[in-house]
Amino acid sequence: MNSRLILTTLTAATLVALTACTGSTPGDPKPTSDTNSPSTTSSSTSTKTSGSLADTDPCSLLTKSEAEQVVGPLDEEPAPENIGSSRGCEFSPKRGSFSVGIRTNVGLAGVQANGGEIKDIKVGSHQAKQLLGATGSCGVYLGVDSSSRVDVVLNAGASTDPCPLALQIAELVEPKLP
């Protein structure tokens, strides 16, 4: 019985960590009342994430249905990915790819041109930067506070301007930010 209790506790802790329901509070892991379960349907209302970005699952910021409204059918389910200090969610439409990433160690001041063109913009109530890359990518970086942001980066190839689509995706993500 004792090993069964340990296995149940470990399973619950793993599920909590995967869904990013709690922070680093000591004690028994318990999901908060605002659990974000994956959804295949889109809702016309959106809820802001509670707490900080550190507690937010990047795949909860944009549903598959919302992504398909902008870029068309996806080849695969959205998948978690980590690139450097960014925790992200990768989306694979028929052409190109895009990701929604969370950075909790750098704000908008950390966005660098790297040969591209940066514009200061506003998306909803958040200050943002738009970066048109030299290689056919576009990033819309949504500032949350001075040390955190959410990155929407679309790679569509050099044949078309990816920034209008990246901005549409950012507009779907923005209402869910703290």
C-alpha positions in Angstrom: 0.0 0.0 0.0 2.8 2.4 0.8 4.4 1.9 -2.6 1.0 2.5 -4.3 0.7 5.8 -2.4 4.2 6.9 -3.5 3.4 6.0 -7.1 0.1 7.9 -7.0 1.9 10.9 -5.5 4.6 10.8 -8.1 2.1 10.5 -10.9 0.1 13.5 -9.5 3.3 15.5 -9.2 4.2 14.7 -12.8 0.8 15.8 -14.1 1.0 19.0 -12.1 4.4 19.8 -13.5 3.3 19.1 -17.0 0.3 21.4 -16.8 2.2 24.1 -14.9 -0.6 24.4 -12.4 1.5 25.3 -9.4 4.7 27.1 -8.6 7.3 26.0 -6.2 5.2 26.0 -3.1 6.3 23.4 -0.5 3.9 20.6 0.5 1.8 18.2 -1.4 1.3 19.1 -5.1 -2.3 20.0 -5.8 -3.7 21.6 -9.0 -5.1 25.1 -8.7 -8.7 25.8 -9.5 -7.7 27.3 -12.8 -6.3 24.3 -14.7 -5.8 24.8 -18.4 -6.5 21.5 -20.1 -5.8 21.2 -23.8 -8.8 22.1 -25.9 -9.6 21.4 -29.5 -12.3 24.0 -29.7 -11.9 27.7 -29.7 -13.8 30.0 -27.4 -14.7 33.6 -28.2 -13.8 34.6 -24.7 -10.3 34.4 -23.3 -9.0 34.3 -19.8 -5.8 35.9 -18.6 -3.3 33.6 -17.1 -3.2 33.8 -13.3 0.1 34.5 -11.7 3.3 34.9 -13.6 4.6 33.6 -16.9 6.8 31.2 -14.9 3.6 29.3 -14.1 2.2 29.4 -17.6 2.3 26.5 -20.2 3.2 28.1 -23.5 0.9 25.7 -25.3 -2.0 27.1 -23.3 -1.6 30.6 -24.9 -2.9 29.5 -28.3 -5.2 26.6 -29.1 -4.8 24.4 -32.2 -8.2 25.7 -33.4 -7.1 29.4 -33.0 -3.8 28.6 -34.9 -5.7 27.0 -37.7 -8.0 30.0 -38.1 -4.8 32.0 -39.0 -2.5 29.6 -40.8 -4.8 26.8 -42.0 -4.6 23.1 -41.0 -1.6 22.0 -38.9 0.4 18.9 -39.9 0.9 17.9 -36.3 -0.4 18.7 -32.8 1.3 21.7 -31.2 4.3 20.4 -29.3 6.4 21.8 -26.4 9.9 22.9 -27.2 12.7 24.6 -25.4 15.2 26.9 -27.2 17.8 28.5 -25.1 16.0 30.3 -22.2 12.6 30.1 -24.0 9.9 27.6 -23.1 7.8 27.3 -26.2 5.2 25.6 -28.2 5.8 24.7 -31.8 3.1 24.8 -34.4 3.5 23.1 -37.9 1.2 24.4 -40.6 1.4 23.2 -44.2 3.9 25.9 -45.1 6.5 27.2 -42.6 6.3 27.0 -38.9 5.7 29.2 -35.9 6.2 29.1 -32.1 4.9 30.8 -29.1 7.6 31.2 -26.5 7.8 32.4 -22.9 10.9 34.1 -21.6 11.0 35.0 -17.9 14.6 36.2 -17.9 14.5 39.1 -20.4 11.9 41.7 -21.5 11.5 43.8 -24.6 14.9 45.4 -24.1 16.5 42.1 -25.0 15.0 42.0 -28.5 17.9 42.5 -31.0 17.7 43.3 -34.7 20.5 40.9 -35.8 20.3 42.3 -39.3 16.5 42.6 -39.3 14.2 45.6 -38.9 12.6 46.4 -35.5 9.4 48.4 -35.0 7.8 49.4 -31.7 4.2 48.5 -31.7 1.3 47.9 -29.3 -0.7 44.7 -29.3 -3.9 45.0 -27.1 -2.7 46.5 -23.8 0.9 45.3 -24.1 3.9 47.2 -25.5 5.5 45.1 -28.2 8.3 44.9 -30.8 7.9 43.5 -34.3 11.1 42.2 -36.0 11.2 41.4 -39.7 14.1 39.1 -40.1 16.4 39.0 -43.1 15.6 35.3 -43.7 11.8 35.5 -44.1 10.8 35.3 -40.4 8.8 37.7 -38.3 8.7 37.9 -34.6 6.2 39.8 -32.5 7.5 40.2 -28.9 4.9 41.0 -26.3 6.3 42.7 -23.2 4.8 41.5 -19.9 7.1 43.3 -17.5 10.7 44.5 -17.6 12.1 41.0 -17.3 9.6 38.8 -19.2 7.9 38.6 -22.5 6.1 36.3 -24.9 7.6 35.7 -28.4 5.5 34.8 -31.4 7.9 33.9 -34.2 6.7 32.8 -37.7 9.0 31.3 -40.3 7.3 31.5 -43.7 10.2 31.7 -46.1 11.4 34.8 -48.0 8.6 34.7 -50.7 5.9 36.4 -48.5 5.8 39.0 -45.7 5.2 36.9 -42.5 4.5 39.8 -40.2 0.7 40.1 -40.8 0.2 36.5 -39.8 2.6 36.8 -36.8 0.6 39.8 -35.7 -2.7 38.0 -36.0 -1.3 35.2 -33.8 0.0 37.7 -31.3 -3.4 39.3 -31.1 -4.9 35.9 -30.2 -2.2 35.3 -27.5 -2.2 38.8 -26.0 -5.5 38.7 -24.1 -4.3 35.6 -22.2 -1.2 37.4 -20.8 -1.0 38.8 -17.2 
